Amino acid sequence: MKLADDLYVYPWTQATANNCNTFLVGGPAPVMIDPGHARLYKHVELGLASDHQGEIPKLVVITHCHPDHLEAAFALQKAGARLAMLAAEMEYLEGEGRRLAASLGMSLPEFQPDILLGEGELVVGPESFQVLHTPGHSPGHLCLYWPRHKALFAGDLVFAQGVGRVDFPGGDGAALKQSLQRVAKLDLEWVLTGHGPVLKGKASIQRNFQIIEQLYFGML
């Protein structure tokens, strides 16, 4: 589903299975953010076809390594996409991340990202993004800021009137609070959340951060 020029969302709306929202930056060098579970990826393929987008993006960026965001990336990598995640999250994955997946009845294969990201600029074709290390939900969680649309690919940092949980291994409430305060200062017109509805418009986004501060900051 097209949100804006070269910006697409493939939202997960079924309450009977956990999966994440998937986003695509279109154009000559497509970038996919968080393809979700492998067994549930068909809905993304159908969305790509409906939007006349290619099946295999040039780059797949993973906000964090929980299986509901990462799992489908392995097949895309084998098909030719490059896989990128924050270096700190890869370190987490090799320890607590794999144990978490096992506790959820899932097994992540051995793999190596093509790109281990750090904070700073990420250039893919004609597009430039800002990589932000936003720990809290997981130690190496990242958000991707796209200045062209003033859009934040937020992963599981922030939702509509909610925040990412911190009770998984590696979760850190104090770090999540600092990450939320950091991204709230960005010039935002879109917050593209990993679950639930996306947020649009500067005023509604700032109001959402205010609600989160009132509801959650005392508990983090």
C-alpha positions as CSV (number, residue, x, y, z in Angstrom):
1,M,0.0,0.0,0.0
2,K,1.5,3.3,-1.0
3,L,1.8,6.0,1.7
4,A,3.8,8.6,-0.2
5,D,6.2,8.9,-3.2
6,D,8.4,5.7,-3.0
7,L,7.1,4.8,0.4
8,Y,5.0,1.7,0.9
9,V,3.7,-0.3,3.9
10,Y,2.5,-3.9,4.1
11,P,0.8,-3.9,7.5
12,W,0.1,-7.0,9.6
13,T,-3.5,-6.8,10.8
14,Q,-4.4,-10.4,11.7
15,A,-4.8,-10.8,15.5
16,T,-4.4,-14.6,15.4
17,A,-0.7,-14.5,14.6
18,N,2.1,-12.2,15.6
19,N,4.0,-10.5,12.8
20,C,5.4,-7.1,12.1
21,N,4.6,-4.3,9.6
22,T,6.9,-4.3,6.6
23,F,8.0,-1.2,4.8
24,L,9.5,-0.6,1.4
25,V,11.4,2.4,0.0
26,G,10.9,2.1,-3.7
27,G,12.8,3.6,-6.6
28,P,15.9,2.3,-8.5
29,A,17.5,0.7,-5.3
30,P,14.6,-0.6,-3.2
31,V,15.1,-1.0,0.5
32,M,12.9,-3.2,2.7
33,I,12.6,-2.7,6.4
34,D,11.7,-5.7,8.6
35,P,10.2,-8.4,6.3
36,G,8.7,-10.4,9.2
37,H,8.1,-14.1,9.7
38,A,9.0,-16.4,6.9
39,R,5.8,-18.4,7.0
40,L,3.7,-15.1,6.9
41,Y,5.7,-13.4,4.1
42,K,3.2,-14.2,1.4
43,H,1.2,-11.1,2.3
44,V,4.2,-8.9,1.6
45,E,4.7,-10.6,-1.8
46,L,1.1,-10.0,-2.7
47,G,1.4,-6.4,-1.7
48,L,4.6,-5.9,-3.7
49,A,2.9,-7.3,-6.8
50,S,-0.2,-5.1,-6.3
51,D,2.1,-2.0,-6.0
52,H,4.1,-3.1,-9.1
53,Q,7.3,-3.4,-7.0
54,G,10.1,-5.9,-7.6
55,E,10.1,-9.1,-5.5
56,I,13.7,-8.8,-4.3
57,P,14.8,-5.5,-2.7
58,K,18.4,-4.4,-3.1
59,L,18.8,-4.1,0.7
60,V,16.9,-5.5,3.7
61,V,17.4,-3.5,6.9
62,I,16.5,-5.2,10.2
63,T,15.6,-3.0,13.1
64,H,16.2,-5.8,15.6
65,C,16.7,-9.5,15.6
66,H,13.4,-10.8,17.1
67,P,12.1,-13.5,14.8
68,D,8.8,-11.6,13.9
69,H,11.0,-8.9,12.2
70,L,14.0,-10.9,11.0
71,E,13.0,-14.4,9.9
72,A,11.9,-13.8,6.3
73,A,15.2,-11.9,5.6
74,F,17.1,-15.2,5.2
75,A,15.3,-16.2,2.0
76,L,15.6,-12.7,0.6
77,Q,19.4,-12.8,1.3
78,K,19.7,-16.1,-0.5
79,A,17.8,-14.6,-3.4
80,G,20.2,-11.8,-3.8
81,A,19.2,-9.0,-1.4
82,R,21.9,-7.6,0.9
83,L,21.1,-7.8,4.6
84,A,22.0,-5.1,7.1
85,M,21.6,-4.7,10.8
86,L,23.4,-2.8,13.6
87,A,26.6,-4.4,14.7
88,A,25.5,-4.3,18.3
89,E,22.4,-6.3,17.5
90,M,24.4,-9.0,15.8
91,E,26.4,-9.4,19.0
92,Y,23.2,-9.7,21.0
93,L,21.7,-12.2,18.5
94,E,24.7,-14.6,19.0
95,G,23.9,-14.7,22.7
96,E,20.7,-13.8,24.3
97,G,18.9,-13.4,21.0
98,R,19.2,-17.0,20.0
99,R,18.2,-18.1,23.4
100,L,15.1,-15.9,23.2
101,A,14.1,-17.4,19.8
102,A,14.6,-20.9,21.3
103,S,12.3,-20.1,24.2
104,L,9.6,-19.0,21.7
105,G,10.0,-22.4,19.9
106,M,11.9,-20.9,17.0
107,S,15.4,-21.6,15.6
108,L,17.3,-19.0,13.7
109,P,19.8,-20.3,11.1
110,E,23.4,-19.3,11.2
111,F,23.9,-16.3,8.9
112,Q,26.1,-13.3,8.4
113,P,24.8,-9.9,7.5
114,D,26.3,-8.3,4.4
115,I,26.5,-5.0,6.2
116,L,27.1,-4.4,9.9
117,L,25.8,-0.8,10.5
118,G,26.9,1.8,12.9
119,E,25.3,5.2,13.6
120,G,25.5,7.7,10.7
121,E,24.5,8.1,7.1
122,L,23.4,5.1,5.0
123,V,23.3,5.8,1.2
124,V,21.4,3.4,-1.0
125,G,21.2,4.4,-4.6
126,P,19.8,7.9,-4.7
127,E,18.4,7.8,-1.2
128,S,20.1,8.8,2.0
129,F,19.1,7.6,5.5
130,Q,20.3,8.3,9.0
131,V,20.9,5.2,11.1
132,L,20.1,5.7,14.8
133,H,21.1,3.3,17.6
134,T,17.9,3.2,19.8
135,P,18.4,0.5,22.5
136,G,15.8,-0.5,25.0
137,H,13.6,-3.1,23.3
138,S,16.8,-4.9,22.4
139,P,20.5,-3.8,22.9
140,G,21.2,-3.2,19.2
141,H,17.8,-1.9,18.1
142,L,18.0,0.7,15.3
143,C,15.7,3.3,13.8
144,L,16.1,4.5,10.3
145,Y,15.3,8.2,9.6
146,W,14.5,9.2,6.0
147,P,14.9,13.0,5.6
148,R,13.1,13.2,2.3
149,H,9.7,12.3,3.9
150,K,10.7,13.2,7.5
151,A,9.9,9.5,8.2
152,L,11.1,7.3,11.0
153,F,11.2,3.6,10.5
154,A,10.7,2.9,14.2
155,G,10.7,-0.9,14.6
156,D,9.5,-1.7,18.1
157,L,10.7,1.5,19.8
158,V,7.4,3.4,19.7
159,F,3.8,2.6,18.7
160,A,0.5,4.5,18.7
161,Q,0.1,5.2,22.4
162,G,2.6,2.5,23.2
163,V,6.3,1.5,23.5
164,G,8.3,-1.7,22.9
165,R,8.3,-4.2,25.7
166,V,11.5,-4.4,27.8
167,D,10.9,-7.8,29.6
168,F,12.6,-9.9,27.0
169,P,16.3,-10.7,27.6
170,G,18.4,-7.7,26.7
171,G,15.5,-5.2,27.4
172,D,16.3,-2.1,29.3
173,G,13.7,0.4,30.4
174,A,16.1,3.3,31.1
175,A,17.7,2.9,27.6
176,L,14.2,2.8,26.0
177,K,13.3,6.0,27.7
178,Q,16.5,7.7,26.5
179,S,15.9,6.4,22.9
180,L,12.3,7.7,22.9
181,Q,13.4,11.1,24.1
182,R,16.0,11.2,21.3
183,V,13.7,10.4,18.4
184,A,11.0,12.7,19.8
185,K,13.3,15.6,18.9
186,L,13.4,14.7,15.2
187,D,11.5,16.6,12.6
188,L,8.9,14.0,11.9
189,E,5.9,13.7,9.6
190,W,5.7,9.9,9.7
191,V,6.4,7.4,12.4
192,L,6.4,4.0,10.7
193,T,5.8,1.6,13.6
194,G,6.7,-2.1,13.7
195,H,3.2,-3.0,14.9
196,G,-0.2,-1.3,14.7
197,P,-1.1,1.9,12.8
198,V,1.5,4.3,11.4
199,L,1.5,7.8,12.7
200,K,1.2,10.8,10.3
201,G,1.5,14.5,10.8
202,K,3.8,16.5,13.1
203,A,1.0,17.5,15.6
204,S,-0.3,13.9,16.1
205,I,3.2,12.5,16.4
206,Q,4.1,15.0,19.1
207,R,0.9,14.3,20.9
208,N,1.7,10.6,20.8
209,F,5.1,11.2,22.4
210,Q,3.4,13.3,25.1
211,I,0.9,10.5,25.8
212,I,3.7,8.0,26.0
213,E,5.6,10.2,28.5
214,Q,2.6,10.5,30.7
215,L,1.7,6.8,30.6
216,Y,5.0,5.0,30.5
217,F,8.0,7.1,31.6
218,G,7.2,6.6,35.3
219,M,7.4,2.8,34.7
220,L,10.6,2.7,32.7
